[in-house]
Each structure stands twice: as structure tokens, then as C-alpha cells.
């Protein structure tokens, strides 16, 4: 949540050609529990939340 992150989030939300979907934390948690993905060995600790979110939204 630094200033750069807020600016990037604002761009993503205001740019009309970039669809934005909000996902509840409970939906991500439920999806991870239901499917139990293999976590890459190279995944760094700070990347884990992004990995969970991407795993939830990708088909």
C-alpha cells in the first residue's frame, strides 16, 4: 500500500478499456481450500497473496 501502488490501482480502475473485478477475500480462501494448488518453489513470501488471487480468477 505505498503511493506507487495507489497510483497503479487508480489507473487500473479509471482506464475504461481495463476491466476491473473485485474479489472477496473469503472467495479466494475458499477457492484455495477447494483446489489446493501446487505452490511453486520459486514463489517468494511477498508474492503469495498475488498468486492466490491469480489462481482464483484464472479459468
PDB file of N, CA, C, O and CB in Angstrom:
ATOM      1  N   UNK A   1       0.743  -1.195   0.000  1.00  0.00           N
ATOM      2  CA  UNK A   1       0.000   0.000   0.000  1.00  0.00           C
ATOM      3  C   UNK A   1       0.792   1.273   0.000  1.00  0.00           C
ATOM      4  O   UNK A   1       0.460   2.184   0.759  1.00  0.00           O
ATOM      5  CB  UNK A   1      -0.851  -0.010   1.103  1.00  0.00           C
ATOM      6  N   UNK A   2       1.837   1.394  -0.819  1.00  0.00           N
ATOM      7  CA  UNK A   2       2.551   2.657  -0.922  1.00  0.00           C
ATOM      8  C   UNK A   2       1.947   3.554  -1.985  1.00  0.00           C
ATOM      9  O   UNK A   2       0.971   3.181  -2.637  1.00  0.00           O
ATOM     10  CB  UNK A   2       4.012   2.410  -1.224  1.00  0.00           C
ATOM     11  N   UNK A   3       2.525   4.741  -2.163  1.00  0.00           N
ATOM     12  CA  UNK A   3       1.980   5.698  -3.125  1.00  0.00           C
ATOM     13  C   UNK A   3       1.983   5.188  -4.562  1.00  0.00           C
ATOM     14  O   UNK A   3       1.062   5.489  -5.322  1.00  0.00           O
ATOM     15  CB  UNK A   3       2.756   6.977  -3.053  1.00  0.00           C
ATOM     16  N   UNK A   4       2.982   4.436  -4.942  1.00  0.00           N
ATOM     17  CA  UNK A   4       3.021   3.909  -6.314  1.00  0.00           C
ATOM     18  C   UNK A   4       1.896   2.907  -6.520  1.00  0.00           C
ATOM     19  O   UNK A   4       1.243   2.905  -7.563  1.00  0.00           O
ATOM     20  CB  UNK A   4       4.389   3.247  -6.615  1.00  0.00           C
ATOM     21  N   UNK A   5       1.671   2.057  -5.527  1.00  0.00           N
ATOM     22  CA  UNK A   5       0.588   1.074  -5.618  1.00  0.00           C
ATOM     23  C   UNK A   5      -0.773   1.737  -5.759  1.00  0.00           C
ATOM     24  O   UNK A   5      -1.610   1.279  -6.537  1.00  0.00           O
ATOM     25  CB  UNK A   5       0.593   0.174  -4.395  1.00  0.00           C
ATOM     26  N   UNK A   6      -0.999   2.812  -5.012  1.00  0.00           N
ATOM     27  CA  UNK A   6      -2.270   3.521  -5.104  1.00  0.00           C
ATOM     28  C   UNK A   6      -2.453   4.152  -6.482  1.00  0.00           C
ATOM     29  O   UNK A   6      -3.557   4.151  -7.026  1.00  0.00           O
ATOM     30  CB  UNK A   6      -2.358   4.593  -4.021  1.00  0.00           C
ATOM     31  N   UNK A   7      -1.385   4.683  -7.037  1.00  0.00           N
ATOM     32  CA  UNK A   7      -1.466   5.281  -8.372  1.00  0.00           C
ATOM     33  C   UNK A   7      -1.754   4.215  -9.422  1.00  0.00           C
ATOM     34  O   UNK A   7      -2.568   4.429 -10.320  1.00  0.00           O
ATOM     35  CB  UNK A   7      -0.162   6.023  -8.714  1.00  0.00           C
ATOM     36  N   UNK A   8      -1.091   3.070  -9.312  1.00  0.00           N
ATOM     37  CA  UNK A   8      -1.348   1.985 -10.262  1.00  0.00           C
ATOM     38  C   UNK A   8      -2.780   1.484 -10.144  1.00  0.00           C
ATOM     39  O   UNK A   8      -3.424   1.194 -11.152  1.00  0.00           O
ATOM     40  CB  UNK A   8      -0.369   0.829 -10.035  1.00  0.00           C
ATOM     41  N   UNK A   9      -3.277   1.382  -8.924  1.00  0.00           N
ATOM     42  CA  UNK A   9      -4.660   0.948  -8.720  1.00  0.00           C
ATOM     43  C   UNK A   9      -5.635   1.951  -9.328  1.00  0.00           C
ATOM     44  O   UNK A   9      -6.624   1.555  -9.945  1.00  0.00           O
ATOM     45  CB  UNK A   9      -4.953   0.764  -7.220  1.00  0.00           C
ATOM     46  N   UNK A  10      -5.372   3.229  -9.162  1.00  0.00           N
ATOM     47  CA  UNK A  10      -6.237   4.261  -9.729  1.00  0.00           C
ATOM     48  C   UNK A  10      -6.249   4.185 -11.247  1.00  0.00           C
ATOM     49  O   UNK A  10      -7.305   4.320 -11.865  1.00  0.00           O
ATOM     50  CB  UNK A  10      -5.785   5.650  -9.276  1.00  0.00           C
ATOM     51  N   UNK A  11      -5.093   3.974 -11.853  1.00  0.00           N
ATOM     52  CA  UNK A  11      -5.025   3.844 -13.313  1.00  0.00           C
ATOM     53  C   UNK A  11      -5.843   2.644 -13.770  1.00  0.00           C
ATOM     54  O   UNK A  11      -6.613   2.743 -14.725  1.00  0.00           O
ATOM     55  CB  UNK A  11      -3.557   3.706 -13.786  1.00  0.00           C
ATOM     56  N   UNK A  12      -5.681   1.515 -13.095  1.00  0.00           N
ATOM     57  CA  UNK A  12      -6.409   0.298 -13.479  1.00  0.00           C
ATOM     58  C   UNK A  12      -7.909   0.500 -13.364  1.00  0.00           C
ATOM     59  O   UNK A  12      -8.660  -0.005 -14.199  1.00  0.00           O
ATOM     60  CB  UNK A  12      -5.976  -0.886 -12.610  1.00  0.00           C
ATOM     61  N   UNK A  13      -8.362   1.222 -12.353  1.00  0.00           N
ATOM     62  CA  UNK A  13      -9.794   1.411 -12.154  1.00  0.00           C
ATOM     63  C   UNK A  13     -10.383   2.477 -13.066  1.00  0.00           C
ATOM     64  O   UNK A  13     -11.558   2.396 -13.423  1.00  0.00           O
ATOM     65  CB  UNK A  13     -10.064   1.771 -10.723  1.00  0.00           C
ATOM     66  N   UNK A  14      -9.602   3.462 -13.446  1.00  0.00           N
ATOM     67  CA  UNK A  14     -10.127   4.559 -14.251  1.00  0.00           C
ATOM     68  C   UNK A  14      -9.971   4.345 -15.756  1.00  0.00           C
ATOM     69  O   UNK A  14     -10.671   4.982 -16.543  1.00  0.00           O
ATOM     70  CB  UNK A  14      -9.448   5.830 -13.862  1.00  0.00           C
ATOM     71  N   UNK A  15      -9.081   3.474 -16.156  1.00  0.00           N
ATOM     72  CA  UNK A  15      -8.860   3.211 -17.574  1.00  0.00           C
ATOM     73  C   UNK A  15     -10.021   2.374 -18.088  1.00  0.00           C
ATOM     74  O   UNK A  15     -10.188   1.227 -17.673  1.00  0.00           O
ATOM     75  CB  UNK A  15      -7.495   2.490 -17.815  1.00  0.00           C
ATOM     76  N   UNK A  16     -10.821   2.931 -18.983  1.00  0.00           N
ATOM     77  CA  UNK A  16     -12.067   2.302 -19.416  1.00  0.00           C
ATOM     78  C   UNK A  16     -11.870   0.972 -20.133  1.00  0.00           C
ATOM     79  O   UNK A  16     -12.753   0.117 -20.084  1.00  0.00           O
ATOM     80  CB  UNK A  16     -12.809   3.235 -20.313  1.00  0.00           C
ATOM     81  N   UNK A  17     -10.742   0.780 -20.791  1.00  0.00           N
ATOM     82  CA  UNK A  17     -10.519  -0.454 -21.539  1.00  0.00           C
ATOM     83  C   UNK A  17      -9.899  -1.558 -20.682  1.00  0.00           C
ATOM     84  O   UNK A  17      -9.541  -2.618 -21.195  1.00  0.00           O
ATOM     85  CB  UNK A  17      -9.631  -0.176 -22.730  1.00  0.00           C
ATOM     86  N   UNK A  18      -9.776  -1.313 -19.400  1.00  0.00           N
ATOM     87  CA  UNK A  18      -9.201  -2.297 -18.480  1.00  0.00           C
ATOM     88  C   UNK A  18     -10.281  -2.712 -17.478  1.00  0.00           C
ATOM     89  O   UNK A  18     -10.513  -2.009 -16.495  1.00  0.00           O
ATOM     90  CB  UNK A  18      -7.939  -1.717 -17.740  1.00  0.00           C
ATOM     91  N   UNK A  19     -10.946  -3.857 -17.723  1.00  0.00           N
ATOM     92  CA  UNK A  19     -11.993  -4.268 -16.786  1.00  0.00           C
ATOM     93  C   UNK A  19     -11.408  -4.612 -15.410  1.00  0.00           C
ATOM     94  O   UNK A  19     -10.365  -5.257 -15.304  1.00  0.00           O
ATOM     95  CB  UNK A  19     -12.761  -5.474 -17.347  1.00  0.00           C
ATOM     96  N   UNK A  20     -12.101  -4.170 -14.374  1.00  0.00           N
ATOM     97  CA  UNK A  20     -11.656  -4.418 -13.004  1.00  0.00           C
ATOM     98  C   UNK A  20     -12.722  -5.234 -12.293  1.00  0.00           C
ATOM     99  O   UNK A  20     -13.900  -4.876 -12.314  1.00  0.00           O
ATOM    100  CB  UNK A  20     -11.376  -3.083 -12.245  1.00  0.00           C
ATOM    101  N   UNK A  21     -12.317  -6.326 -11.664  1.00  0.00           N
ATOM    102  CA  UNK A  21     -13.229  -7.159 -10.886  1.00  0.00           C
ATOM    103  C   UNK A  21     -12.747  -7.190  -9.448  1.00  0.00           C
ATOM    104  O   UNK A  21     -11.555  -7.347  -9.185  1.00  0.00           O
ATOM    105  CB  UNK A  21     -13.323  -8.599 -11.473  1.00  0.00           C
ATOM    106  N   UNK A  22     -13.677  -7.041  -8.523  1.00  0.00           N
ATOM    107  CA  UNK A  22     -13.341  -7.133  -7.113  1.00  0.00           C
ATOM    108  C   UNK A  22     -13.663  -8.540  -6.630  1.00  0.00           C
ATOM    109  O   UNK A  22     -14.709  -9.094  -6.970  1.00  0.00           O
ATOM    110  CB  UNK A  22     -14.107  -6.064  -6.280  1.00  0.00           C
ATOM    111  N   UNK A  23     -12.774  -9.111  -5.846  1.00  0.00           N
ATOM    112  CA  UNK A  23     -12.949 -10.466  -5.347  1.00  0.00           C
ATOM    113  C   UNK A  23     -12.847 -10.426  -3.832  1.00  0.00           C
ATOM    114  O   UNK A  23     -11.889  -9.884  -3.280  1.00  0.00           O
ATOM    115  CB  UNK A  23     -11.894 -11.442  -5.959  1.00  0.00           C
ATOM    116  N   UNK A  24     -13.830 -10.997  -3.166  1.00  0.00           N
ATOM    117  CA  UNK A  24     -13.817 -11.033  -1.704  1.00  0.00           C
ATOM    118  C   UNK A  24     -12.726 -11.978  -1.211  1.00  0.00           C
ATOM    119  O   UNK A  24     -12.441 -13.001  -1.834  1.00  0.00           O
ATOM    120  CB  UNK A  24     -15.194 -11.470  -1.156  1.00  0.00           C
ATOM    121  N   UNK A  25     -12.129 -11.622  -0.096  1.00  0.00           N
ATOM    122  CA  UNK A  25     -11.069 -12.455   0.477  1.00  0.00           C
ATOM    123  C   UNK A  25     -11.572 -13.858   0.781  1.00  0.00           C
ATOM    124  O   UNK A  25     -10.836 -14.832   0.625  1.00  0.00           O
ATOM    125  CB  UNK A  25     -10.517 -11.815   1.749  1.00  0.00           C
ATOM    126  N   UNK A  26     -12.836 -13.965   1.218  1.00  0.00           N
ATOM    127  CA  UNK A  26     -13.380 -15.290   1.533  1.00  0.00           C
ATOM    128  C   UNK A  26     -13.463 -16.158   0.285  1.00  0.00           C
ATOM    129  O   UNK A  26     -13.298 -17.375   0.372  1.00  0.00           O
ATOM    130  CB  UNK A  26     -14.766 -15.162   2.176  1.00  0.00           C
ATOM    131  N   UNK A  27     -13.717 -15.552  -0.881  1.00  0.00           N
ATOM    132  CA  UNK A  27     -13.802 -16.316  -2.133  1.00  0.00           C
ATOM    133  C   UNK A  27     -12.432 -16.875  -2.512  1.00  0.00           C
ATOM    134  O   UNK A  27     -12.328 -18.004  -2.991  1.00  0.00           O
ATOM    135  CB  UNK A  27     -14.351 -15.430  -3.277  1.00  0.00           C
ATOM    136  N   UNK A  28     -11.397 -16.091  -2.298  1.00  0.00           N
ATOM    137  CA  UNK A  28     -10.037 -16.554  -2.588  1.00  0.00           C
ATOM    138  C   UNK A  28      -9.676 -17.706  -1.652  1.00  0.00           C
ATOM    139  O   UNK A  28      -9.164 -18.737  -2.089  1.00  0.00           O
ATOM    140  CB  UNK A  28      -9.012 -15.392  -2.443  1.00  0.00           C
ATOM    141  N   UNK A  29      -9.948 -17.517  -0.363  1.00  0.00           N
ATOM    142  CA  UNK A  29      -9.638 -18.557   0.624  1.00  0.00           C
ATOM    143  C   UNK A  29     -10.383 -19.849   0.319  1.00  0.00           C
ATOM    144  O   UNK A  29      -9.798 -20.930   0.376  1.00  0.00           O
ATOM    145  CB  UNK A  29      -9.986 -18.076   2.036  1.00  0.00           C
ATOM    146  N   UNK A  30     -11.667 -19.746  -0.004  1.00  0.00           N
ATOM    147  CA  UNK A  30     -12.466 -20.937  -0.308  1.00  0.00           C
ATOM    148  C   UNK A  30     -11.943 -21.649  -1.547  1.00  0.00           C
ATOM    149  O   UNK A  30     -11.889 -22.879  -1.576  1.00  0.00           O
ATOM    150  CB  UNK A  30     -13.937 -20.560  -0.506  1.00  0.00           C
ATOM    151  N   UNK A  31     -11.558 -20.896  -2.567  1.00  0.00           N
ATOM    152  CA  UNK A  31     -11.043 -21.492  -3.796  1.00  0.00           C
ATOM    153  C   UNK A  31      -9.724 -22.221  -3.550  1.00  0.00           C
ATOM    154  O   UNK A  31      -9.509 -23.315  -4.071  1.00  0.00           O
ATOM    155  CB  UNK A  31     -10.857 -20.417  -4.868  1.00  0.00           C
ATOM    156  N   UNK A  32      -8.850 -21.621  -2.763  1.00  0.00           N
ATOM    157  CA  UNK A  32      -7.561 -22.246  -2.452  1.00  0.00           C
ATOM    158  C   UNK A  32      -7.778 -23.532  -1.657  1.00  0.00           C
ATOM    159  O   UNK A  32      -7.109 -24.534  -1.908  1.00  0.00           O
ATOM    160  CB  UNK A  32      -6.655 -21.269  -1.659  1.00  0.00           C
ATOM    161  N   UNK A  33      -8.709 -23.513  -0.702  1.00  0.00           N
ATOM    162  CA  UNK A  33      -9.003 -24.724   0.079  1.00  0.00           C
ATOM    163  C   UNK A  33      -9.610 -25.811  -0.800  1.00  0.00           C
ATOM    164  O   UNK A  33      -9.300 -26.992  -0.640  1.00  0.00           O
ATOM    165  CB  UNK A  33      -9.957 -24.399   1.239  1.00  0.00           C
ATOM    166  N   UNK A  34     -10.474 -25.410  -1.728  1.00  0.00           N
ATOM    167  CA  UNK A  34     -11.173 -26.371  -2.586  1.00  0.00           C
ATOM    168  C   UNK A  34     -10.228 -27.031  -3.586  1.00  0.00           C
ATOM    169  O   UNK A  34     -10.347 -28.229  -3.844  1.00  0.00           O
ATOM    170  CB  UNK A  34     -12.312 -25.679  -3.331  1.00  0.00           C
ATOM    171  N   UNK A  35      -9.298 -26.275  -4.148  1.00  0.00           N
ATOM    172  CA  UNK A  35      -8.456 -26.802  -5.224  1.00  0.00           C
ATOM    173  C   UNK A  35      -7.016 -27.113  -4.816  1.00  0.00           C
ATOM    174  O   UNK A  35      -6.325 -27.836  -5.534  1.00  0.00           O
ATOM    175  CB  UNK A  35      -8.435 -25.831  -6.345  1.00  0.00           C
ATOM    176  N   UNK A  36      -6.553 -26.595  -3.700  1.00  0.00           N
ATOM    177  CA  UNK A  36      -5.205 -26.849  -3.175  1.00  0.00           C
ATOM    178  C   UNK A  36      -4.129 -26.851  -4.267  1.00  0.00           C
ATOM    179  O   UNK A  36      -3.578 -27.902  -4.594  1.00  0.00           O
ATOM    180  CB  UNK A  36      -5.184 -28.178  -2.444  1.00  0.00           C
ATOM    181  N   UNK A  37      -3.829 -25.668  -4.831  1.00  0.00           N
ATOM    182  CA  UNK A  37      -2.841 -25.607  -5.916  1.00  0.00           C
ATOM    183  C   UNK A  37      -1.425 -25.927  -5.442  1.00  0.00           C
ATOM    184  O   UNK A  37      -1.091 -25.760  -4.269  1.00  0.00           O
ATOM    185  CB  UNK A  37      -2.861 -24.231  -6.556  1.00  0.00           C
ATOM    186  N   UNK A  38      -0.615 -26.383  -6.370  1.00  0.00           N
ATOM    187  CA  UNK A  38       0.806 -26.580  -6.089  1.00  0.00           C
ATOM    188  C   UNK A  38       1.467 -25.201  -6.062  1.00  0.00           C
ATOM    189  O   UNK A  38       1.368 -24.444  -7.028  1.00  0.00           O
ATOM    190  CB  UNK A  38       1.484 -27.523  -7.163  1.00  0.00           C
ATOM    191  N   UNK A  39       2.121 -24.884  -4.985  1.00  0.00           N
ATOM    192  CA  UNK A  39       2.792 -23.594  -4.870  1.00  0.00           C
ATOM    193  C   UNK A  39       4.205 -23.750  -5.415  1.00  0.00           C
ATOM    194  O   UNK A  39       4.952 -24.611  -4.952  1.00  0.00           O
ATOM    195  CB  UNK A  39       2.810 -23.085  -3.387  1.00  0.00           C
ATOM    196  N   UNK A  40       4.583 -22.924  -6.399  1.00  0.00           N
ATOM    197  CA  UNK A  40       5.926 -23.026  -6.977  1.00  0.00           C
ATOM    198  C   UNK A  40       7.018 -22.831  -5.923  1.00  0.00           C
ATOM    199  O   UNK A  40       6.885 -21.992  -5.032  1.00  0.00           O
ATOM    200  CB  UNK A  40       6.095 -21.998  -8.092  1.00  0.00           C
ATOM    201  N   UNK A  41       8.078 -23.596  -6.029  1.00  0.00           N
ATOM    202  CA  UNK A  41       9.202 -23.476  -5.096  1.00  0.00           C
ATOM    203  C   UNK A  41       9.867 -22.104  -5.180  1.00  0.00           C
ATOM    204  O   UNK A  41      10.461 -21.636  -4.209  1.00  0.00           O
ATOM    205  CB  UNK A  41      10.233 -24.566  -5.373  1.00  0.00           C
ATOM    206  N   UNK A  42       9.764 -21.470  -6.333  1.00  0.00           N
ATOM    207  CA  UNK A  42      10.418 -20.177  -6.541  1.00  0.00           C
ATOM    208  C   UNK A  42       9.568 -19.002  -6.059  1.00  0.00           C
ATOM    209  O   UNK A  42      10.012 -17.856  -6.122  1.00  0.00           O
ATOM    210  CB  UNK A  42      10.741 -19.998  -8.008  1.00  0.00           C
ATOM    211  N   UNK A  43       8.357 -19.271  -5.579  1.00  0.00           N
ATOM    212  CA  UNK A  43       7.460 -18.208  -5.126  1.00  0.00           C
ATOM    213  C   UNK A  43       8.000 -17.587  -3.841  1.00  0.00           C
ATOM    214  O   UNK A  43       8.260 -18.288  -2.863  1.00  0.00           O
ATOM    215  CB  UNK A  43       6.026 -18.753  -4.904  1.00  0.00           C
ATOM    216  N   UNK A  44       8.164 -16.285  -3.855  1.00  0.00           N
ATOM    217  CA  UNK A  44       8.642 -15.575  -2.670  1.00  0.00           C
ATOM    218  C   UNK A  44       7.463 -15.280  -1.741  1.00  0.00           C
ATOM    219  O   UNK A  44       6.315 -15.222  -2.181  1.00  0.00           O
ATOM    220  CB  UNK A  44       9.370 -14.258  -3.070  1.00  0.00           C
ATOM    221  N   UNK A  45       7.753 -15.098  -0.477  1.00  0.00           N
ATOM    222  CA  UNK A  45       6.703 -14.911   0.525  1.00  0.00           C
ATOM    223  C   UNK A  45       5.772 -13.744   0.175  1.00  0.00           C
ATOM    224  O   UNK A  45       4.556 -13.855   0.334  1.00  0.00           O
ATOM    225  CB  UNK A  45       7.328 -14.677   1.896  1.00  0.00           C
ATOM    226  N   UNK A  46       6.333 -12.636  -0.296  1.00  0.00           N
ATOM    227  CA  UNK A  46       5.508 -11.464  -0.596  1.00  0.00           C
ATOM    228  C   UNK A  46       4.658 -11.647  -1.854  1.00  0.00           C
ATOM    229  O   UNK A  46       3.773 -10.833  -2.116  1.00  0.00           O
ATOM    230  CB  UNK A  46       6.390 -10.243  -0.755  1.00  0.00           C
ATOM    231  N   UNK A  47       4.908 -12.694  -2.631  1.00  0.00           N
ATOM    232  CA  UNK A  47       4.141 -12.967  -3.846  1.00  0.00           C
ATOM    233  C   UNK A  47       2.953 -13.890  -3.598  1.00  0.00           C
ATOM    234  O   UNK A  47       2.137 -14.101  -4.496  1.00  0.00           O
ATOM    235  CB  UNK A  47       5.042 -13.576  -4.894  1.00  0.00           C
ATOM    236  N   UNK A  48       2.845 -14.439  -2.394  1.00  0.00           N
ATOM    237  CA  UNK A  48       1.845 -15.463  -2.122  1.00  0.00           C
ATOM    238  C   UNK A  48       0.409 -14.955  -2.314  1.00  0.00           C
ATOM    239  O   UNK A  48      -0.403 -15.649  -2.924  1.00  0.00           O
ATOM    240  CB  UNK A  48       2.018 -15.980  -0.710  1.00  0.00           C
ATOM    241  N   UNK A  49       0.083 -13.773  -1.813  1.00  0.00           N
ATOM    242  CA  UNK A  49      -1.276 -13.236  -1.956  1.00  0.00           C
ATOM    243  C   UNK A  49      -1.623 -13.010  -3.424  1.00  0.00           C
ATOM    244  O   UNK A  49      -2.746 -13.291  -3.842  1.00  0.00           O
ATOM    245  CB  UNK A  49      -1.420 -11.920  -1.173  1.00  0.00           C
ATOM    246  N   UNK A  50      -0.678 -12.509  -4.207  1.00  0.00           N
ATOM    247  CA  UNK A  50      -0.918 -12.307  -5.639  1.00  0.00           C
ATOM    248  C   UNK A  50      -1.120 -13.643  -6.340  1.00  0.00           C
ATOM    249  O   UNK A  50      -1.959 -13.754  -7.234  1.00  0.00           O
ATOM    250  CB  UNK A  50       0.253 -11.540  -6.284  1.00  0.00           C
ATOM    251  N   UNK A  51      -0.359 -14.656  -5.942  1.00  0.00           N
ATOM    252  CA  UNK A  51      -0.515 -15.994  -6.514  1.00  0.00           C
ATOM    253  C   UNK A  51      -1.908 -16.536  -6.223  1.00  0.00           C
ATOM    254  O   UNK A  51      -2.561 -17.075  -7.116  1.00  0.00           O
ATOM    255  CB  UNK A  51       0.558 -16.953  -5.958  1.00  0.00           C
ATOM    256  N   UNK A  52      -2.369 -16.398  -4.988  1.00  0.00           N
ATOM    257  CA  UNK A  52      -3.695 -16.890  -4.618  1.00  0.00           C
ATOM    258  C   UNK A  52      -4.788 -16.187  -5.416  1.00  0.00           C
ATOM    259  O   UNK A  52      -5.728 -16.828  -5.886  1.00  0.00           O
ATOM    260  CB  UNK A  52      -3.934 -16.698  -3.119  1.00  0.00           C
ATOM    261  N   UNK A  53      -4.668 -14.881  -5.568  1.00  0.00           N
ATOM    262  CA  UNK A  53      -5.665 -14.122  -6.319  1.00  0.00           C
ATOM    263  C   UNK A  53      -5.674 -14.528  -7.781  1.00  0.00           C
ATOM    264  O   UNK A  53      -6.738 -14.760  -8.354  1.00  0.00           O
ATOM    265  CB  UNK A  53      -5.401 -12.624  -6.194  1.00  0.00           C
ATOM    266  N   UNK A  54      -4.505 -14.617  -8.387  1.00  0.00           N
ATOM    267  CA  UNK A  54      -4.419 -15.019  -9.796  1.00  0.00           C
ATOM    268  C   UNK A  54      -4.966 -16.425  -9.989  1.00  0.00           C
ATOM    269  O   UNK A  54      -5.663 -16.684 -10.969  1.00  0.00           O
ATOM    270  CB  UNK A  54      -2.966 -14.945 -10.295  1.00  0.00           C
ATOM    271  N   UNK A  55      -4.663 -17.331  -9.077  1.00  0.00           N
ATOM    272  CA  UNK A  55      -5.162 -18.704  -9.180  1.00  0.00           C
ATOM    273  C   UNK A  55      -6.685 -18.727  -9.123  1.00  0.00           C
ATOM    274  O   UNK A  55      -7.321 -19.540  -9.792  1.00  0.00           O
ATOM    275  CB  UNK A  55      -4.575 -19.580  -8.056  1.00  0.00           C
ATOM    276  N   UNK A  56      -7.266 -17.842  -8.331  1.00  0.00           N
ATOM    277  CA  UNK A  56      -8.718 -17.791  -8.184  1.00  0.00           C
ATOM    278  C   UNK A  56      -9.402 -17.254  -9.434  1.00  0.00           C
ATOM    279  O   UNK A  56     -10.457 -17.761  -9.816  1.00  0.00           O
ATOM    280  CB  UNK A  56      -9.089 -16.935  -6.990  1.00  0.00           C
ATOM    281  N   UNK A  57      -8.833 -16.249 -10.078  1.00  0.00           N
ATOM    282  CA  UNK A  57      -9.523 -15.613 -11.202  1.00  0.00           C
ATOM    283  C   UNK A  57      -9.233 -16.248 -12.557  1.00  0.00           C
ATOM    284  O   UNK A  57     -10.006 -16.070 -13.498  1.00  0.00           O
ATOM    285  CB  UNK A  57      -9.154 -14.173 -11.255  1.00  0.00           C
ATOM    286  N   UNK A  58      -8.137 -16.981 -12.669  1.00  0.00           N
ATOM    287  CA  UNK A  58      -7.832 -17.603 -13.959  1.00  0.00           C
ATOM    288  C   UNK A  58      -8.701 -18.833 -14.171  1.00  0.00           C
ATOM    289  O   UNK A  58      -8.969 -19.579 -13.228  1.00  0.00           O
ATOM    290  CB  UNK A  58      -6.341 -17.982 -14.044  1.00  0.00           C
ATOM    291  N   UNK A  59      -9.145 -19.048 -15.418  1.00  0.00           N
ATOM    292  CA  UNK A  59     -10.022 -20.210 -15.676  1.00  0.00           C
ATOM    293  C   UNK A  59      -9.311 -21.535 -15.515  1.00  0.00           C
ATOM    294  O   UNK A  59      -9.921 -22.588 -15.700  1.00  0.00           O
ATOM    295  CB  UNK A  59     -10.597 -20.129 -17.067  1.00  0.00           C
TER     296      UNK A  59
END
